[in-house]
Amino acid sequence: MKNSNTPQCVVLYRWKLKPGLEQQFIESWSQGTADLLLHGSFGSRLHKGSDGIWYAYAQWPSAEVRETAFANSPDTPVQEKLREAIDESFPPVFLEPVSDYLRLPI
């Protein structure tokens, strides 16, 4: 049974960043996530891969909530700083949650 606290929309993002702008990207991603939490997001996690690619995934209660949040989010300086740090962006991958055993440490 699915409940309102279970993400129904999970999106995987991937980028190559410009050298020297990694901290700018981290700060911008963090601020962008904080902003989207106010619009229904369940949050995100950002990772640096051993392959040099940066990965993030964001969780949403539904695709509709995500679409509404992005449609109602004006372009901001935070988003510009995020884009400025990206050398190459790969298409987002939409994931369907099937089994979830990820828990935050207590």
N, C-alpha and C positions, 0 to 999 in steps of 0.2 A: 504494500500500500504506500502511495506517495503522499507526503504531507507538504505543507507550505514552506517548510525549512529545507526541503530537498531540492537542489538545483536541477532544473529540467533543461537548462541551456548552458553548455560549457563551451568556451571558445579558446582555442590554442593559437597563440600569436608567435611569430618568429622573425628575427631581424639580425642583420649584421650592422654593428654600430661603427661610427667614425672614431678612429683612435683619438683618445684624449677627451671624448665627450660622454664617457660611460657614466660618470657621476651625475652629470646633467640629466641623462636619460633616466637614471634610477630615481632622482628627485622628482622629475616630471611625471614618471609613471606612478610614483607613490602619491603625488598630489592629485593626479587624474583619478586614481582609484578612490581616494578619499572623497572627491567630488561626486563620483558615481555611486558611492555608498548612500548618498543622500537621495538618489533617484532609483533605489531598489536593488542595486547590485549586492551580491553576497560576498564580493571582494575578489581579490586576485593574488596570484603568487608570481614572482619574477625570478628567473633562474639564468645563470650564465652556464652554457654548456661547455664541455671539454673540447668540443669541435669549434669553439669560437662563436657559435650562434647563441643569441639571447632568446630565451623562451619565456612566455608568460601564459597563464591561463586564467580566465575570469569565469566566475560562476554567476548565474542569474536564475531567478525563480522561473522564468519562461523567456522564449524568444521575443514575445510581445513586449515584455517589460524592458528588455534590452533595446529593442527598436525605438520604443517611446523615449527612453533615457537619452539615446543618441540624437534623436530628432529634436529633443528639447534642450540639447546642450549646445550653446553658442560656441563658436571658435574662440579660444582663450589664449593668452600668452603661454600658459602651461602646455597646451597642445602644440603651439609653434615651437617651443623649446624641445619637445619630444621629437617632432618631425626633423628638426635641425640636427639632432644627434644620430639619426638613422642614415646609414649608407645604403642599405638594401632592405626592403621589406618583402616578406613572402605572404601569399594569400592566407587569410585566417582559415582555420579548420574548425568546423562545428562538430562537437562531440556529443553523443547521446550517452548519458550516464547509465551504466548497466549494473555495476556492483561497486559500492563505495565503502571502503574500510579506513579512509583517511580521517584521522582525528587530531585535534590540537593537543599538545602535551598539557598536562595539568600542572 
